[in-house]
Amino acid sequence: MNPLELWYRPMIDDILTTTKNNMQHANESLERDLAIIRTGRSSPALVEHIQADYYGTLTPLNQLATISTPDARLIMIHPWDKGAVAAIEKAIYKSDLGLNPVNDGIVIRLALPPLSEERRKELVKLVKKRVEEGKVELRNIRRTMIEKLRELEKNKEISQDDRQRATDQLQKIIDGFTQEAGEIGTRKEKELMEV
């Protein structure tokens, strides 16, 4: 290893580390997006993102209440402040979940009806669309990092060979994260198709 390589290698390592971190965040974001899509079984993730008007401030449900799933078809929301029950119920009605909350003044119950075959297929299409959007985001991250490598080469901070090696490493990174995004989507599709 020549002395110059020690000088610019950290720049390449920084780009590769940033790429991995950004791609990891992109896949985590994809998982959160897919968790919101309703399957046949209950999950707190279905409702925790819903924002309720709590004394004039839009607040996510997971900051207003304890959300639990006592069985596969029921979500229970137990607000910490009884004054928030009506606001939470209203927010659920306004959401696009299509669920009817049952409010007893203390706890809100959401019964999840079984999904029809047609609705399952629609949701699978939505999952595929979101996964493809996630993969596009991964490719955009790669493109940005490749541009940074080209800029380093243009400024004579790294050689063409080093840029090519780093580009090859970037491709290996994106291949791994793209495969992971596909696996995330496949798991969600299996959940949706379970009866």
Legacy VTK file of the C-alpha trace (Angstrom):
# vtk DataFile Version 3.0
C-alpha trace
ASCII
DATASET POLYDATA
POINTS 195 float
0.000 0.000 0.000
1.512 3.316 -1.010
1.450 6.340 1.355
-1.040 8.232 -0.843
-3.552 5.395 -0.469
-3.600 5.970 3.291
-4.549 9.608 2.668
-7.635 9.088 0.522
-8.846 5.680 1.675
-10.808 7.214 4.590
-12.779 9.304 2.074
-13.813 6.140 0.215
-14.560 4.347 3.484
-16.721 7.294 4.563
-18.699 7.091 1.318
-19.187 3.325 1.684
-20.219 3.665 5.347
-22.635 6.483 4.515
-24.082 4.359 1.714
-24.664 1.407 4.050
-26.271 3.632 6.688
-28.537 5.394 4.181
-29.601 2.104 2.609
-30.265 0.593 6.030
-32.479 3.574 6.872
-34.275 3.214 3.522
-35.075 -0.464 4.219
-36.203 0.346 7.774
-38.491 3.016 6.324
-39.860 0.446 3.862
-40.587 -1.951 6.736
-42.438 0.800 8.640
-44.454 1.669 5.509
-45.412 -1.959 4.992
-46.307 -2.447 8.671
-49.106 0.081 8.197
-50.722 -2.035 5.472
-53.438 -4.066 7.124
-53.161 -7.827 7.009
-55.611 -10.351 8.370
-54.036 -10.134 11.799
-53.911 -7.269 14.274
-50.789 -5.244 14.907
-50.215 -2.041 16.889
-48.342 -0.693 13.840
-51.681 -0.401 12.031
-52.827 2.467 14.242
-49.835 3.905 16.086
-49.091 6.361 13.247
-52.643 7.827 13.257
-52.600 11.413 14.493
-55.301 12.564 16.915
-56.090 16.196 17.719
-55.027 16.266 21.367
-55.757 19.712 22.817
-55.002 21.405 19.507
-51.876 19.385 18.674
-51.777 16.473 16.235
-50.230 13.649 18.204
-49.553 10.022 17.134
-51.629 7.448 19.018
-48.550 5.693 20.357
-47.845 8.909 22.326
-51.389 9.085 23.713
-52.205 5.519 24.638
-51.106 1.966 25.207
-51.862 -0.087 22.094
-52.200 -3.846 22.500
-53.414 -6.821 20.496
-55.108 -9.317 22.847
-55.904 -11.636 19.927
-55.365 -11.933 16.177
-58.440 -9.868 15.220
-58.573 -7.188 17.925
-56.631 -4.018 18.695
-57.169 -2.315 22.054
-56.253 1.329 22.596
-56.107 2.406 26.233
-55.580 6.214 26.412
-53.576 7.544 29.335
-55.911 10.572 29.498
-59.631 9.778 29.395
-60.156 13.181 27.757
-58.361 11.869 24.670
-60.788 8.983 24.029
-63.121 11.006 21.795
-60.220 12.543 19.837
-58.667 9.122 19.240
-61.999 7.671 18.128
-62.510 10.570 15.702
-58.976 10.147 14.289
-59.604 6.440 13.654
-62.842 7.238 11.809
-60.971 9.762 9.646
-58.143 7.325 8.851
-58.192 5.243 5.680
-58.253 1.961 7.635
-62.001 1.521 7.311
-62.327 0.304 10.905
-65.181 1.087 13.282
-63.948 1.812 16.800
-66.007 0.659 19.778
-65.606 3.129 22.637
-66.625 2.276 26.210
-65.277 5.549 27.638
-62.062 3.956 28.876
-60.798 1.680 26.106
-61.267 1.757 22.350
-61.576 -1.614 20.644
-61.001 -2.190 16.948
-62.244 -5.486 15.559
-60.508 -6.429 12.320
-62.850 -8.094 9.857
-61.325 -10.774 7.622
-60.009 -9.513 4.301
-61.695 -10.606 1.090
-59.596 -12.343 -1.570
-60.000 -9.326 -3.851
-58.817 -6.922 -1.133
-55.823 -9.159 -0.382
-54.789 -9.033 -4.040
-55.123 -5.233 -4.061
-52.941 -5.012 -0.966
-50.327 -7.323 -2.514
-50.155 -4.943 -5.495
-49.698 -2.060 -3.071
-46.893 -3.935 -1.298
-45.140 -4.590 -4.620
-45.452 -0.908 -5.514
-43.982 0.186 -2.167
-41.135 -2.326 -2.463
-40.317 -1.021 -5.947
-40.340 2.543 -4.589
-37.928 1.377 -1.871
-35.625 -0.140 -4.485
-35.704 3.115 -6.471
-34.659 4.943 -3.309
-31.739 2.518 -2.901
-30.669 3.149 -6.510
-30.865 6.907 -5.939
-28.561 6.570 -2.932
-26.105 4.569 -5.044
-26.210 7.169 -7.837
-25.498 9.987 -5.363
-22.529 8.131 -3.922
-21.135 7.288 -7.366
-21.320 10.996 -8.210
-19.325 11.745 -5.045
-16.689 9.216 -6.110
-16.497 10.788 -9.583
-16.067 14.187 -7.981
-13.195 12.857 -5.868
-11.601 11.430 -9.009
-12.154 14.685 -10.919
-10.464 16.634 -8.102
-7.543 14.168 -8.284
-8.205 12.986 -4.729
-8.544 9.350 -5.847
-7.416 7.455 -8.947
-9.684 6.024 -11.630
-8.854 2.486 -10.430
-9.831 3.367 -6.857
-13.084 4.918 -8.057
-13.850 1.754 -10.027
-13.073 -0.489 -7.042
-15.259 1.653 -4.796
-18.047 1.607 -7.423
-17.861 -2.189 -7.488
-18.121 -2.238 -3.689
-21.138 0.100 -3.883
-22.798 -2.306 -6.307
-22.267 -5.203 -3.898
-23.786 -3.122 -1.094
-26.854 -2.191 -3.135
-27.304 -5.791 -4.295
-27.492 -6.918 -0.663
-29.926 -4.192 0.361
-32.068 -4.702 -2.754
-32.332 -8.397 -1.930
-33.276 -7.494 1.654
-36.005 -5.108 0.375
-37.380 -7.924 -1.785
-37.423 -10.278 1.213
-39.259 -7.655 3.305
-41.903 -7.435 0.565
-42.180 -11.213 0.211
-42.782 -11.611 3.964
-45.529 -8.977 3.869
-47.164 -10.633 0.832
-47.199 -13.977 2.670
-48.834 -12.290 5.683
-51.481 -10.787 3.408
-52.307 -14.049 1.682
-52.659 -16.038 4.920
-56.305 -16.823 5.568
LINES 1 196
195 0 1 2 3 4 5 6 7 8 9 10 11 12 13 14 15 16 17 18 19 20 21 22 23 24 25 26 27 28 29 30 31 32 33 34 35 36 37 38 39 40 41 42 43 44 45 46 47 48 49 50 51 52 53 54 55 56 57 58 59 60 61 62 63 64 65 66 67 68 69 70 71 72 73 74 75 76 77 78 79 80 81 82 83 84 85 86 87 88 89 90 91 92 93 94 95 96 97 98 99 100 101 102 103 104 105 106 107 108 109 110 111 112 113 114 115 116 117 118 119 120 121 122 123 124 125 126 127 128 129 130 131 132 133 134 135 136 137 138 139 140 141 142 143 144 145 146 147 148 149 150 151 152 153 154 155 156 157 158 159 160 161 162 163 164 165 166 167 168 169 170 171 172 173 174 175 176 177 178 179 180 181 182 183 184 185 186 187 188 189 190 191 192 193 194
